[in-house]
Amino acid sequence: MTETIVLGLDGATWDIIRPLIESGDLPHIEQVCSTGHTGTLESTFPPITAPAWLSMATGQNPGKTGVFYFLNRKSSDSFDFETLSSEKFRGQSFWDVLSAHDSSVGIFNYPMLYPPYEIDGFMVSGLGSETGDAITYPKSLAGELDNVTGEYQVKVPYADPKYQGRPGELKSDLLDIIEKRETAIEYLLTEKDPDHFFGIISATDWAQHYFWRYVDEDHPQYDPDTDYDDVLTRIWKRVDKAVGTVADLAREENATLLLVSDHGFGPVNKTFHSNEWLEQEGYLKYEKQSVIDQARTKYFPYLRRVGESVVSVVPQLNDFAKSVGESIRKTPGEGIDFERSTAFAPRQNLTAGMIYLLTDEKEDKHEVVNQLRSLTERADGPESVTVHESDEMYHGKNTDLAPDLMVEIDDFKCAVDPRPSTESEIFSTGPPSKARNGGHNRDGIVIASGPPVDTGTGLNASIYDIAPTLLSLHDLPVPTEVDGEVVSEFTSERRDSDNTETASIETLTASGEKTSREDDDAVQERLEDLGYI
């Protein structure tokens, strides 16, 4: 019998959900809310898929996991980066504790949990893997998913040039993958009957990235004359139907149901070109480049836009356009003259700024921080700039792998793009690309219903609280490494977090052998399709 069910709705935000509930478009989510407890789930910083879902699984902040984005430093002695894989999850996640204590576990479509590994139950990899790979444990489950869904699908690459100028095609593909997710989840819950189930629907995130400008009248790219102002409503109504299916199964099993998101969402109205700024301020120096490399760097923004435009007219050239992008792609620190530079921004992350300092001088750090804060004084500058230092944001053995400075601009309404800009702009109007006109913020959602949850609203929880709360619901100790607390409103007893039973992760679960990872370049290509790199 399934005791707990968690359904992750990637990027779900009350700013979208509440109006749709009020208009009667989300009856199933409304019912779960009315019979349960609702609130805000604060995400990691930065509020990005990779660190957020990992922190939700482990209850640990990025300073402990060492994961701050999709690509992360291997050591503090170099700027070599590696892609997040299931190696970071294994032996550290709440499901490993459950599995080690004779509770069967079903994990479905979990981002970056690739390759899958052996647990008591089943595991299906999500974002970062590819259909056709060994994405399931046991391996035979892949064939079952193909049979029940009519061919299982990992992702819809919404940022792919083939969808540029084709919102109708993207809408159709997103609705199709949501249907496949619902079919797969229903099959896994009814046929596999795990004690605990955690499944994720990612289409909500992809849809909001692409279609935000069609519903936000204040967005600089808003167009009132399109036929796509109802697409997000259509997507969320289809997700609501899937929630209804899961909620019905939870009631039949008398299971506790949680709906969670890894981060919130909002508009992207402006873009700050971080490396352009660092270079113009004299903090960033590049190595001497060949004529070809100079041209690639200088004309990268134009090539990207031209490629998208061409594919929107001739979709058959999509593979060619992607190959151009791959030929230009660089590693996060490639081409930087580390000896002559004071700071640089790695070529990833479009949500918050990430800056590594190449000097130990406190005066240099203070100067960069003050100059960043003074961006609000520019005529084309933002309303607000918040600079976070890594040792203030994180704690743990891997804090030294974090970017030294994390920059939040206009409450995440201003994207931070480290790639080359057109016309050497510091700020530009609109998002970095049309496919990412909506972006992440830290205000996710949490809804809990069923036994033993109290009804209520206004809860303020942290993404680190989910793992210890789930373990508490199964009457298991919480790892001492966890940063979060048990959400007492979701448990049968009013527990003081100081009195929660704890034990080290090593005593609660065996870490097992390290998981072999596929070549990083292949995983990075998949992340590029989704606009993350």
C-alpha positions as CSV (number, residue, x, y, z in Angstrom):
1,M,0.0,0.0,0.0
2,T,1.3,3.4,-1.0
3,E,1.7,5.6,2.1
4,T,3.1,8.9,0.6
5,I,2.8,10.4,-2.9
6,V,4.8,13.5,-3.9
7,L,4.0,15.1,-7.3
8,G,6.5,17.7,-8.4
9,L,5.3,20.4,-10.6
10,D,8.4,22.0,-12.0
11,G,8.4,25.8,-11.7
12,A,4.8,25.9,-10.2
13,T,4.0,29.4,-8.9
14,W,1.0,30.7,-7.0
15,D,1.1,33.7,-9.4
16,I,-0.3,31.4,-12.0
17,I,-2.2,28.8,-9.9
18,R,-4.2,31.2,-7.7
19,P,-5.9,33.1,-10.5
20,L,-6.7,29.9,-12.3
21,I,-8.2,28.4,-9.2
22,E,-10.3,31.5,-8.8
23,S,-11.5,31.3,-12.4
24,G,-12.5,27.6,-11.8
25,D,-9.9,26.2,-14.2
26,L,-8.1,24.0,-11.7
27,P,-10.8,22.1,-9.8
28,H,-8.6,19.2,-8.8
29,I,-5.7,21.4,-7.4
30,E,-8.4,23.5,-5.7
31,Q,-9.8,20.4,-4.0
32,V,-6.4,19.3,-2.8
33,C,-5.8,22.8,-1.4
34,S,-9.2,23.0,0.3
35,T,-8.6,19.7,2.1
36,G,-5.0,20.3,3.0
37,H,-2.3,22.8,4.0
38,T,-0.8,25.3,1.5
39,G,2.1,27.6,1.5
40,T,5.3,28.8,-0.1
41,L,8.3,26.6,-0.6
42,E,11.5,28.7,-0.7
43,S,14.0,27.4,-3.2
44,T,17.8,27.2,-3.3
45,F,19.9,30.1,-4.4
46,P,20.1,30.1,-7.3
47,P,16.6,28.8,-7.9
48,I,17.7,26.4,-10.6
49,T,16.4,22.9,-11.5
50,A,19.7,21.1,-10.8
51,P,20.6,22.3,-7.3
52,A,16.9,22.6,-6.2
53,W,15.8,19.1,-6.9
54,L,19.0,17.7,-5.4
55,S,18.5,19.7,-2.3
56,M,14.9,18.6,-2.1
57,A,16.0,15.0,-2.2
58,T,18.8,15.3,0.3
59,G,17.6,18.2,2.5
60,Q,21.1,19.7,2.2
61,N,22.1,23.1,1.0
62,P,24.4,23.6,-2.0
63,G,27.4,24.2,0.3
64,K,27.1,20.5,1.2
65,T,26.1,19.0,-2.1
66,G,28.6,21.1,-4.1
67,V,25.9,21.7,-6.8
68,F,25.1,25.3,-7.7
69,Y,24.1,24.8,-11.3
70,F,24.1,22.1,-14.0
71,L,27.9,22.3,-14.4
72,N,29.9,22.5,-11.2
73,R,33.6,22.7,-10.3
74,K,35.4,19.5,-9.7
75,S,37.7,21.0,-7.1
76,S,38.6,24.4,-5.7
77,D,42.0,24.0,-7.3
78,S,40.8,24.3,-10.9
79,F,38.0,25.6,-13.0
80,D,37.3,22.3,-14.6
81,F,33.5,21.7,-14.5
82,E,31.5,18.5,-14.5
83,T,27.8,17.8,-15.1
84,L,25.5,16.8,-12.2
85,S,24.6,13.1,-12.2
86,S,23.0,10.5,-9.9
87,E,26.4,10.1,-8.2
88,K,25.4,13.2,-6.1
89,F,22.1,11.7,-5.1
90,R,23.1,8.1,-4.3
91,G,23.4,7.3,-0.6
92,Q,22.4,10.9,0.3
93,S,18.7,11.1,-0.7
94,F,15.6,10.4,1.5
95,W,14.7,7.5,-0.8
96,D,18.0,5.8,0.0
97,V,17.0,5.9,3.7
98,L,13.6,4.5,2.9
99,S,15.0,1.8,0.7
100,A,17.5,0.8,3.3
101,H,14.6,0.4,5.9
102,D,12.5,-2.0,3.8
103,S,10.3,0.6,2.3
104,S,9.8,0.2,-1.5
105,V,10.3,3.4,-3.4
106,G,9.2,4.7,-6.8
107,I,11.1,7.6,-8.2
108,F,9.9,8.9,-11.6
109,N,11.2,11.5,-14.0
110,Y,13.6,13.0,-11.5
111,P,15.9,15.6,-13.1
112,M,19.6,14.8,-13.3
113,L,19.1,11.5,-11.6
114,Y,21.0,9.8,-14.4
115,P,22.0,7.0,-14.7
116,P,19.5,5.3,-12.5
117,Y,20.7,3.0,-9.8
118,E,19.4,0.0,-7.8
119,I,16.9,0.7,-5.0
120,D,14.1,-1.3,-3.4
121,G,11.6,-0.4,-6.0
122,F,12.1,1.5,-9.3
123,M,13.8,4.6,-10.6
124,V,13.2,6.5,-13.9
125,S,15.7,9.2,-14.8
126,G,14.4,12.6,-16.0
127,L,16.1,15.7,-17.4
128,G,19.7,15.0,-18.3
129,S,19.0,11.6,-19.8
130,E,17.7,10.7,-23.2
131,T,15.0,8.3,-24.4
132,G,16.7,5.1,-25.6
133,D,19.4,5.3,-22.9
134,A,19.2,3.0,-19.9
135,I,17.0,5.4,-18.0
136,T,15.2,3.0,-15.8
137,Y,15.9,0.6,-12.9
138,P,15.1,-2.1,-13.5
139,K,16.0,-2.0,-17.2
140,S,12.9,-3.9,-18.1
141,L,10.7,-1.0,-16.9
142,A,11.7,1.1,-19.9
143,G,9.8,-1.3,-22.2
144,E,6.8,-1.2,-19.9
145,L,6.7,2.6,-20.1
146,D,7.0,2.5,-23.9
147,N,4.0,0.1,-24.0
148,V,1.7,2.1,-21.7
149,T,2.5,5.5,-23.1
150,G,2.9,4.6,-26.8
151,E,6.6,5.4,-26.6
152,Y,8.0,7.1,-23.5
153,Q,9.5,10.5,-23.9
154,V,12.0,12.3,-21.6
155,K,11.7,15.9,-22.7
156,V,10.3,18.5,-25.1
157,P,13.3,20.7,-26.0
158,Y,11.3,24.0,-25.9
159,A,14.4,26.1,-26.6
160,D,15.3,24.1,-29.7
161,P,15.3,26.4,-32.8
162,K,12.6,24.2,-34.3
163,Y,10.0,25.8,-32.0
164,Q,11.1,29.4,-32.8
165,G,8.0,31.0,-34.3
166,R,6.0,27.8,-33.8
167,P,4.2,28.1,-30.5
168,G,1.3,26.0,-31.7
169,E,3.6,23.1,-32.4
170,L,5.2,23.4,-28.9
171,K,1.8,23.6,-27.2
172,S,0.7,20.4,-28.9
173,D,4.0,18.6,-27.9
174,L,3.7,19.8,-24.3
175,L,0.1,18.6,-24.0
176,D,1.2,15.2,-25.4
177,I,4.0,14.7,-22.9
178,I,1.8,15.7,-20.0
179,E,-0.6,13.0,-21.1
180,K,2.2,10.5,-21.2
181,R,3.4,11.5,-17.8
182,E,-0.1,11.0,-16.4
183,T,-0.4,7.6,-18.0
184,A,3.0,6.5,-16.7
185,I,2.3,7.7,-13.2
186,E,-1.0,6.0,-13.0
187,Y,0.5,2.7,-14.3
188,L,3.4,2.9,-11.8
189,L,1.2,3.6,-8.8
190,T,-1.3,0.9,-9.6
191,E,0.9,-1.8,-11.0
192,K,4.1,-1.3,-8.9
193,D,2.4,-0.2,-5.7
194,P,5.5,1.4,-4.0
195,D,5.3,2.4,-0.3
196,H,6.5,5.9,-1.4
197,F,6.2,7.5,-4.8
198,F,7.9,10.8,-6.0
199,G,7.1,11.8,-9.6
200,I,7.8,15.0,-11.5
201,I,6.0,16.8,-14.3
202,S,8.5,19.2,-16.0
203,A,6.2,20.6,-18.8
204,T,5.0,23.3,-16.5
205,D,8.5,24.8,-16.3
206,W,9.0,24.6,-20.1
207,A,5.7,26.1,-20.9
208,Q,6.2,29.1,-18.6
209,H,9.6,29.8,-20.0
210,Y,8.2,30.0,-23.5
211,F,4.7,31.3,-23.1
212,W,5.0,33.8,-20.2
213,R,5.1,36.8,-22.6
214,Y,1.7,35.8,-24.1
215,V,-0.1,36.3,-20.8
216,D,1.8,39.1,-19.2
217,E,0.7,42.5,-20.5
218,D,3.6,44.2,-18.9
219,H,6.2,42.0,-20.6
220,P,8.3,43.9,-23.2
221,Q,7.6,41.1,-25.7
222,Y,3.9,41.0,-25.0
223,D,1.7,40.8,-28.2
224,P,-2.1,41.2,-27.7
225,D,-2.8,40.1,-31.2
226,T,-1.7,36.5,-30.9
227,D,-3.7,33.3,-30.6
228,Y,-1.6,32.0,-27.7
229,D,-2.8,34.0,-24.7
230,D,-4.7,30.9,-23.4
231,V,-1.8,28.4,-23.8
232,L,-0.6,28.5,-20.2
233,T,-4.2,28.0,-19.1
234,R,-4.5,25.0,-21.4
235,I,-1.3,23.5,-20.1
236,W,-2.3,24.0,-16.5
237,K,-5.8,22.6,-17.0
238,R,-4.2,19.5,-18.5
239,V,-1.8,19.3,-15.5
240,D,-4.8,19.7,-13.2
241,K,-6.4,16.6,-14.8
242,A,-3.2,14.7,-14.0
243,V,-3.3,16.0,-10.4
244,G,-6.9,14.7,-10.2
245,T,-5.8,11.2,-11.2
246,V,-3.0,11.2,-8.6
247,A,-5.3,12.7,-5.9
248,D,-7.9,10.0,-6.5
249,L,-5.3,7.3,-6.2
250,A,-4.0,8.9,-3.0
251,R,-7.5,8.9,-1.5
252,E,-8.0,5.3,-2.5
253,E,-4.8,4.3,-0.7
254,N,-5.4,6.7,2.2
255,A,-2.0,8.2,1.4
256,T,-0.5,11.5,2.2
257,L,-0.2,13.6,-0.9
258,L,2.2,16.5,-1.5
259,L,2.4,18.8,-4.5
260,V,5.7,20.7,-4.6
261,S,7.7,22.8,-7.0
262,D,11.5,23.3,-7.1
263,H,11.2,27.1,-7.6
264,G,8.7,29.8,-8.6
265,F,8.3,31.7,-11.8
266,G,7.9,35.2,-13.2
267,P,8.7,37.4,-16.2
268,V,12.2,38.2,-17.6
269,N,12.0,41.8,-18.7
270,K,15.7,42.7,-19.0
271,T,19.1,41.1,-19.4
272,F,22.4,42.0,-17.7
273,H,25.4,40.9,-19.8
274,S,27.8,40.0,-16.9
275,N,31.0,39.2,-18.7
276,E,30.6,42.2,-21.0
277,W,30.4,44.4,-17.9
278,L,33.4,42.7,-16.2
279,E,35.4,43.2,-19.4
280,Q,34.5,46.8,-19.8
281,E,35.3,47.5,-16.1
282,G,38.7,45.9,-16.5
283,Y,38.1,42.9,-14.3
284,L,38.1,40.3,-17.1
285,K,40.8,39.7,-19.7
286,Y,40.7,37.1,-22.4
287,E,43.5,35.0,-23.8
288,K,44.7,35.8,-27.3
289,Q,42.3,34.2,-29.8
290,S,42.7,33.2,-33.4
291,V,40.9,35.2,-36.0
292,I,38.3,32.5,-36.3
293,D,37.7,32.3,-32.5
294,Q,37.4,36.1,-32.4
295,A,34.8,36.1,-35.1
296,R,32.9,33.3,-33.4
297,T,32.9,35.2,-30.1
298,K,32.0,38.5,-31.6
299,Y,29.2,37.3,-33.8
300,F,27.8,34.6,-31.5
301,P,24.6,36.6,-30.7
302,Y,23.9,37.3,-34.3
303,L,24.5,33.7,-35.4
304,R,22.2,32.5,-32.6
305,R,19.4,34.9,-33.7
306,V,19.9,34.2,-37.4
307,G,19.8,30.5,-36.8
308,E,16.6,30.7,-34.9
309,S,15.0,32.9,-37.6
310,V,16.1,30.6,-40.4
311,V,14.8,27.5,-38.6
312,S,11.5,29.2,-37.9
313,V,11.0,29.4,-41.7
314,V,12.8,26.2,-42.8
315,P,12.5,23.7,-39.9
316,Q,14.4,21.1,-41.9
317,L,17.6,23.1,-41.1
318,N,17.1,22.6,-37.3
319,D,20.0,20.1,-37.0
320,F,22.3,22.4,-38.9
321,A,21.4,25.4,-36.6
322,K,22.1,23.2,-33.6
323,S,25.5,22.2,-35.0
324,V,26.4,25.8,-35.4
325,G,25.6,26.4,-31.8
326,E,27.7,23.4,-30.7
327,S,30.7,24.6,-32.7
328,I,30.5,27.9,-30.8
329,R,29.9,26.4,-27.4
330,K,32.6,26.8,-24.8
331,T,33.3,25.4,-21.4
332,P,32.4,27.7,-18.5
333,G,35.9,29.2,-18.2
334,E,37.3,28.7,-21.7
335,G,39.3,31.6,-23.1
336,I,39.7,33.4,-19.8
337,D,43.2,34.8,-19.0
338,F,43.2,33.7,-15.4
339,E,46.6,35.4,-14.7
340,R,45.5,38.9,-15.8
341,S,41.8,38.7,-14.7
342,T,40.2,39.7,-11.4
343,A,36.9,38.0,-11.9
344,F,34.8,36.1,-14.5
345,A,31.3,34.8,-14.9
346,P,31.1,31.1,-16.0
347,R,29.2,30.6,-19.3
348,Q,26.1,29.2,-17.7
349,N,23.1,30.3,-15.7
350,L,20.6,32.8,-17.0
351,T,18.7,33.3,-13.7
352,A,21.2,34.8,-11.3
353,G,24.7,36.1,-11.7
354,M,27.6,33.8,-10.8
355,I,31.0,35.4,-10.5
356,Y,34.3,33.8,-9.5
357,L,37.0,36.0,-8.1
358,L,40.5,35.3,-9.2
359,T,42.2,37.2,-6.3
360,D,42.3,36.8,-2.6
361,E,42.5,40.6,-2.0
362,K,39.5,41.8,0.0
363,E,39.8,45.2,-1.6
364,D,39.2,43.6,-5.0
365,K,36.2,41.8,-3.8
366,H,34.7,45.0,-2.2
367,E,35.4,46.9,-5.4
368,V,33.5,44.4,-7.6
369,V,30.6,44.2,-5.1
370,N,30.3,48.0,-4.9
371,Q,30.5,48.4,-8.6
372,L,27.7,45.8,-9.0
373,R,25.5,47.6,-6.5
374,S,26.1,50.8,-8.3
375,L,24.5,49.4,-11.5
376,T,21.2,50.9,-10.2
377,E,22.7,54.3,-10.9
378,R,23.0,53.7,-14.6
379,A,20.4,55.3,-16.9
380,D,19.6,51.8,-18.4
381,G,20.2,50.1,-15.1
382,P,17.9,48.0,-12.9
383,E,15.9,49.0,-9.9
384,S,17.7,46.7,-7.5
385,V,20.9,44.6,-7.3
386,T,21.5,42.2,-4.4
387,V,25.0,40.7,-4.1
388,H,25.3,37.5,-2.0
389,E,28.7,36.2,-0.9
390,S,29.1,32.4,-0.9
391,D,30.1,32.0,2.7
392,E,27.0,34.0,3.7
393,M,24.7,31.9,1.5
394,Y,26.0,28.4,2.1
395,H,27.7,26.2,4.7
396,G,29.3,22.8,4.3
397,K,32.4,21.1,3.1
398,N,31.8,22.2,-0.6
399,T,31.2,25.9,0.0
400,D,34.6,26.6,-1.5
401,L,33.3,25.3,-4.9
402,A,30.6,28.0,-5.0
403,P,30.9,31.1,-7.0
404,D,32.3,33.8,-4.8
405,L,29.5,36.3,-5.6
406,M,25.9,35.5,-6.5
407,V,23.9,38.4,-8.1
408,E,20.2,38.9,-8.0
409,I,18.8,41.7,-10.1
410,D,15.2,43.1,-9.9
411,D,14.0,40.1,-7.9
412,F,15.1,37.8,-10.8
413,K,13.1,39.8,-13.4
414,C,16.4,40.7,-15.0
415,A,18.3,37.7,-16.4
416,V,22.1,37.5,-16.2
417,D,23.7,36.3,-19.4
418,P,27.5,35.7,-19.4
419,R,27.6,35.1,-23.1
420,P,28.7,37.7,-25.7
421,S,26.2,40.5,-26.3
422,T,25.3,42.4,-29.4
423,E,26.7,45.9,-29.6
424,S,28.7,45.4,-26.4
425,E,25.6,46.1,-24.4
426,I,25.7,45.9,-20.6
427,F,21.9,45.8,-20.3
428,S,19.4,45.0,-23.0
429,T,15.6,45.0,-23.0
430,G,13.8,41.7,-22.9
431,P,15.0,38.2,-22.1
432,P,18.3,36.5,-23.4
433,S,16.2,34.6,-25.9
434,K,12.5,34.5,-26.9
435,A,12.3,30.9,-25.7
436,R,13.1,32.0,-22.1
437,N,10.9,35.1,-21.7
438,G,9.8,33.7,-18.3
439,G,12.3,32.8,-15.6
440,H,12.8,31.4,-12.2
441,N,12.5,32.9,-8.7
442,R,12.7,31.4,-5.2
443,D,9.0,31.3,-4.4
444,G,7.8,27.8,-5.1
445,I,4.7,26.1,-3.9
446,V,3.8,23.3,-1.4
447,I,0.4,21.7,-0.8
448,A,-0.1,18.7,1.5
449,S,-3.3,16.8,1.9
450,G,-4.6,13.5,3.5
451,P,-3.6,11.9,6.7
452,P,-2.1,13.3,8.9
453,V,-2.1,16.8,7.5
454,D,-3.9,19.7,9.2
455,T,-5.8,22.1,7.0
456,G,-4.5,25.6,6.7
457,T,-2.8,28.3,4.6
458,G,0.1,30.6,4.8
459,L,2.8,28.1,5.5
460,N,6.4,29.2,4.9
461,A,8.6,26.2,4.3
462,S,12.0,25.6,2.8
463,I,13.0,23.2,0.0
464,Y,15.3,21.5,2.6
465,D,12.3,20.6,4.7
466,I,10.8,18.1,2.3
467,A,13.3,15.2,2.8
468,P,13.1,15.2,6.6
469,T,9.3,15.6,6.5
470,L,8.9,12.6,4.3
471,L,11.1,10.5,6.5
472,S,9.1,11.6,9.5
473,L,5.9,10.6,7.8
474,H,7.5,7.1,7.5
475,D,8.5,7.2,11.2
476,L,12.2,7.2,10.3
477,P,15.1,9.2,11.7
478,V,16.4,12.3,9.9
479,P,20.0,12.4,8.8
480,T,22.1,14.7,10.8
481,E,23.5,16.2,7.6
482,V,20.0,17.6,6.7
483,D,19.6,21.4,6.9
484,G,15.8,21.4,6.8
485,E,13.2,20.7,9.6
486,V,10.2,18.5,9.8
487,V,7.1,20.4,8.8
488,S,4.9,19.7,11.9
489,E,1.7,20.7,10.1
490,F,2.2,17.7,7.8
491,T,2.9,15.1,10.6
492,S,0.6,13.3,13.1
493,E,2.5,14.6,16.1
494,R,3.4,18.2,17.0
495,R,7.2,17.7,16.9
496,D,9.8,20.1,18.1
497,S,12.6,20.0,15.5
498,D,15.1,19.8,18.3
499,N,13.6,16.6,19.5
500,T,13.4,14.9,16.1
501,E,15.3,11.5,16.1
502,T,18.5,11.8,14.0
503,A,21.4,9.7,12.9
504,S,24.2,10.1,10.4
505,I,23.4,9.3,6.7
506,E,26.1,6.6,6.8
507,T,24.3,4.7,9.6
508,L,20.9,5.1,7.8
509,T,21.9,3.9,4.4
510,A,24.9,2.4,2.5
511,S,26.2,4.8,-0.2
512,G,27.0,1.9,-2.5
513,E,29.4,2.0,-5.5
514,K,29.8,5.2,-7.4
515,T,27.6,5.5,-10.5
516,S,29.3,5.7,-13.8
517,R,28.3,8.8,-15.8
518,E,27.8,9.2,-19.5
519,D,30.2,11.6,-21.3
520,D,29.6,15.1,-20.1
521,D,29.4,16.6,-23.6
522,A,26.3,14.4,-24.5
523,V,24.5,15.5,-21.3
524,Q,25.4,19.1,-21.9
525,E,23.9,18.9,-25.4
526,R,20.6,17.8,-23.9
527,L,20.7,20.7,-21.4
528,E,21.3,23.1,-24.3
529,D,18.1,21.9,-26.0
530,L,16.3,23.2,-22.9
531,G,18.1,26.5,-22.8
532,Y,20.0,25.7,-19.5
533,I,23.5,26.1,-21.0
